[in-house]
Each structure stands twice: as C-alpha cells, then as structure tokens.
C-alpha cells in the first residue's frame, strides 16, 4: 500500500535537500517585490497577509521579497529591509507565520547598485562597480571606493546574521538581474582596474568576499543559495554568457554554496526575465508604477514610443512556460548542488516534466503565485485555480503599488477562491 501511494505521488511532492535542510516539495515561491513594508522597511500586517494563503497552500519553500541590506541598496518605495537589527522582530513574525504552516523560508538579501533612481530613494547618487550609465532608468552611478565596498560586504554579513536571528531557514544572495553582485561580475558594468575589476578572478572578488563574510556569521551549516543569470542578455555589450556563469557556479559550489536559482538578464536587457504581454505594460509603469520616478527625458521617450516598443517586446519576449530551462539544464549537468529554475511556470505537466527529465531539481514561481496563491495545493490536488495570463500588470506597478494581480477578471477569480478557502 505504501509503495502504491509513493508511485501515485507527483514528483513535485517529492522531498529534497538544500544543504542539510529538507524541503517537503519542489515548487517554490520565488522572490517578488512586495511594496508592502513601512516606508522605512519594517514588516507590516499587510505583508503578512500577502503570505498567509501561500503558506496555507502548503508551499514548501518561500523566498522572501528582495530585502535591502543597506540604505544605498534600497531600490523602491515600501521595500522590506534587513539593514539593522531593529528589523529582526518583524522578520521573525514572517518566519513564524511560515513555520506555522510547516513551510520553510529563505531571506533574499540584495543591494541594487545602479538600478535605482537615487533621488527617489533620498540618495545623492547611485553606486556601482563602475560609473556606467544604466540605460533604462538613465542613472549614472559613481564607482564604489574600497572602504564602501567593505561596508557593503559587511552589510551582507550583518543582514545574514539578522535573518538567522529571525529564525529564517536559509538565505538567498541575489546575484542576477543586473543588481550589484551582477554588476561586479559583468565586464560591461565593471570597468575597474584595481583588484575588484579586470580579469575574471578580480571580478569574482566582491561576491566571494560577501559570501565568506556571510559564512563567518551564520556558520557552515546554514543553507545559502544564490540567484544567478544563465545569461546576461546584454546584446552588443560585454555581458556574461552561459560558459562564464557556469564557471562562477562551479567556484561557488567548491566554496560551499548550497544551491542555485537560475534566471536571466539585466534591467536594460529588455525584460527577458519576465516574458509575456506588454500591451499595457508601459502605460501602467509610467502612470501607476515606478516610472513616475524615472528621469523626465527617459519618461518622455518611453511615453512617446511605448506602443512600438510594446509590439516589439510582444514578439521578442512572448510567453513561454519554463523559458529559463535551456540555461538550468546546463547548470544541472555541471553541478551537484540543487538547481532551481524560475521562468513562467504554472502547469503541472510542464513542472513535472522539467524535474523528471533532469532539467532542474525544483521550480520557483512568481506571477502565477500572485494570481493563485494556492497554486501548490491546486497542483497537488489537480484543481483549477486562477490562471495567470502573464499580462505583467503586477510587475509594471512594482515599486509604487502593492504586489497584486491587476487583471480584473483573474483578480475576481482569485477573490472568489480566497473567500471559499476562508
């Protein structure tokens, strides 16, 4: 009888380990910008309410939304922070909520580097590895001084310690999407000529110093994973491709990294990390999202050309379930640590086949779990739920409005489902 039950169990319910931590299944919530903290980064009841149904659904592992480690790394309004020990009690409330549902939670810690509008964050300037202008936002950062680099690596270590003190089960370093770690790794954004730039070894230094600082604080047994691009997708610029990313991953594995989540692209790559529909994206971004903080010249250009840009992106970045699997499988072939793949996952057949065929060990989900926070339970029970149509309305409003499904029809289905669950 036990054997029959096991045979009928979906691969997505099969436990796996990240480091020494056992995870009860293989569909995770990826980190999403929540815009639900206080203005100074503290956890709120509203933030906990966002996670409640995801926890109630039995989601095995939850990656927290992007947690800023220092004021210079904060990228948006009402972003949750882990920059000071006074954030520990609120973060512990989140961890307690997750643990009450028998799930696990990893804190995603990050510094956004040049991918901010500094004036909107109350900063004199953005910082980065080098003073290379970010093309989407028009932000020209200044290059970090040595003492500032040490301060930031120290802030990563402190943030890790705070997450551990808040009873988080593990950590995720954000090394993708063109954020600060990625900016140091990528030649296009790192033009330094000192020990933090130039050759591959030097460009790895910031990441490795951050990693070692974290390990010194949390110990060798606390699970630590990284989110890393499979490809920077910086066309005609000196970005990193799959071979260089694999070398980074191999080094991290040797250093004791416990797992890796595969994503793709920088902000200025043209949205390869989200895919889907862009028909209303720029209108929502400029009028309801972070776009109102973009410099006037950039804002005017986006407003003027939003329709032709949308049509191009609809063709180039059309929706495809599991669109990062072509990268994930290469990491799977070359690594022994778990490989997690994010990228438009929503249906049971596609998720099961990705894992069964050895393309990845687990998948992580963002937009589909915003439209259906009971996605994991619905997948297990083969029940229909609100299907995300990947309109990208939630992402367009990032940094200004709370994370939510902004498709009225799907949101209505979601509200009905939640009412029945209650």
Buried (B, 14 or more C-beta within 10 A) or exposed (E): EEEEEEEEEBBBBBEBEBBEBEBBBBBBBBBBBBBBBBEEBBBBEBBBEBBBBBBBBBBBBBBBBBBBBBBBBBBBBBBBBBBBEEBBEBBBBBBEBBBEBEBBBBBBBBBBBBBBBBEBBEBEBBBBBBBBEBBBBBBBBBBBEEEBBEEBBBBBBBBBBBBBBBBBBBBBBBBBBBBBBBBBBBBBBBBBEEEBBBEEEBBBBBBBBBBEBBBEBBEEEBBBBBBBBBBBBBEEBEBBBBEBBBBBBBBBBEEBBBBBBBBBBBBBBBBBBBBBBBBBBBBBBBEBBBBBBBEEEBBEBBEEEBEEBBEEBBEEBEBEBBBBBBBBBBBBEEBEBBBBBBBBBBBBEBBBBBBEEEBBBBBBBBBBBBBBBBBBBBBBEEEEBBBBBBBBBBBBBBBBBBBBBBBEEBBEBBEEBBEEEE
